[in-house]
Amino acid sequence: MKHSILTILFALSALITSAQQTSFELTANITNNDVAADIVENADGDFVAVTTTVVSNNFDVTLIKFSAAGVVLATATIGTSQNEIAKSICTTADGGYFITGYANTTFSDNDALVIKVDSSFQIQFMKRFGTTPGNDYANEGFEASPGQFTFTGTIAIGGSAKPSRVTLDENGIVISQSYLNTNQFASPNYRGNYLGNGLIGFAHLSNAISIVDTSGNVVRDFPFTAGTFTSSVIRTNDGKFVAIGLANLGGSSTTVSFCKADTTTNLLSMTNEYGYNGFSLEPVGIVQDAQNNYFIAVNKIDNGTGFSKAMVVKTNPLGTVLWGKQYNAVSTIDGRVNSIILTSDGGIMIAGSIDLTGTNPDLFFAKIDSFGSSTCNTLTVTIASSTYSPNSATPHTMNAGTINTITLGTPYDFPVTPLPNLMCITIDINDVTAKDMSVKVYPTLFDQFVTVESDEPSQRLNVCITDLNGSEVFRKSFYGNEQLNLSNLASGSYIINIENAEKSQTIHRKLIKATFH
């Protein structure tokens, strides 16, 4: 027994000295068809994902919130008797969320869908827009200024699909709208990434990359293509723009193109291409960290079966590959990444789906540290790098557009019960997800009792302890200080989540139960 206690103490000491970033992999099963479309980190350090699930034979939008320790905190399913499919989510200035996607009665006539909810996932407005007939999609949403919401996507105009921009007021009423005038192939996936400072970078284009302001003016056309079409455009830390795209379409294996352009000269300072031998790579998104490194989310596709696995490629500021990692478990038949974000602790989060049977996808999230580890199911892959040769392209113009409000069925909003599986976790012993919350937890290596001590005895604390699978094993609410009797817990590791109810703040600590007698 003494040897096992020393081993636990050594492990705990290693956790304290390494001060590593939180990492974990989490799956969740809500229905027989669950796919995470996008994810954000809120001001409390929790993550909120927008997903599509099947409820009563209809597709609905489902929100799921979980902590930085991978513990599910809240859910809500939002929909009507028709189909609603999620595409994006962003946080809003009032602490709520703006969600975009599309809706339909039949899949031959889709309409853009927008939903605004408060911090408790209660609907503030839910609207459906489109042309009749025609396929219209809200693929990306953002709040450029408080109370003004913009969605970008595809609008069917004049019998052709156009990259579009629509801005709404705080009640979801259309303020202005416009579309890019392009004769390229019709795509349902046009997406304008918000670049900050009132600028939008349009992606999924097969010709020039366009930078548009929120009033609908084209302020910059980069006369090159990032692959056959661009997947994502972001503004870099040095004020330039980078784009990733799908290259080598029609070849034996598709690859990822990665270009960087100067904002004043339109000259390219980086033109890279990444591939993986024997597989196709599908680019999804890109983020840049404070050290100017890039993280690119891609799906690695088996050209024989069509099934895919979620991957992330990290490069240095010049685009040189530092590592490539795959994150789905070996037993995964099909897995996808649909979103990638930076996290407040310097790591990244990816969201998508995982399917162990080939017929029943579940939600999949991987919190990854800056070294590429998600604790488990991390496979290093070798990424081939070469020089990409962009083609010249024709710039776009922007025209005024017309979009109509479509009758929406009666919306519903109710919580659902997911079946979470926290596959693995590594959490910094001093991980704090809310600032200015002075709470002590001791001892973190315990036998029977753990003390929670607050500097604000008048504040109510809600304590929830979970095992590493995310299952709740203890819950209690109290004011000030409390000694928790945890003698009935089995030996092992746990996560204690402590919420300050008045301040809506939460901290997380790792506990280790050992038997000393």
PyMOL commands that set and color helices and strands:
alter all, ss='L'
color gray80, all
select helices_A, chain A and resi 2-18
alter helices_A, ss='H'
color red, helices_A
select strands_A, chain A and resi 23-29+35-41+47-55+58-66+72-79+83-91+97-104+110-117+123-130+137-145+148-157+160-168+174-181+191-196+199-203+209-213+218-222+229-235+241-247+255-261+268-275+279-288+294-302+308-315+321-326+334-342+348-355+362-368+379-381+384-387+397-400+404-405+412-414+419-426+439-442+445-446+449-454+460-467+472-479+482-485+492-500+505-513
alter strands_A, ss='S'
color yellow, strands_A
deselect
rebuild
show_as cartoon
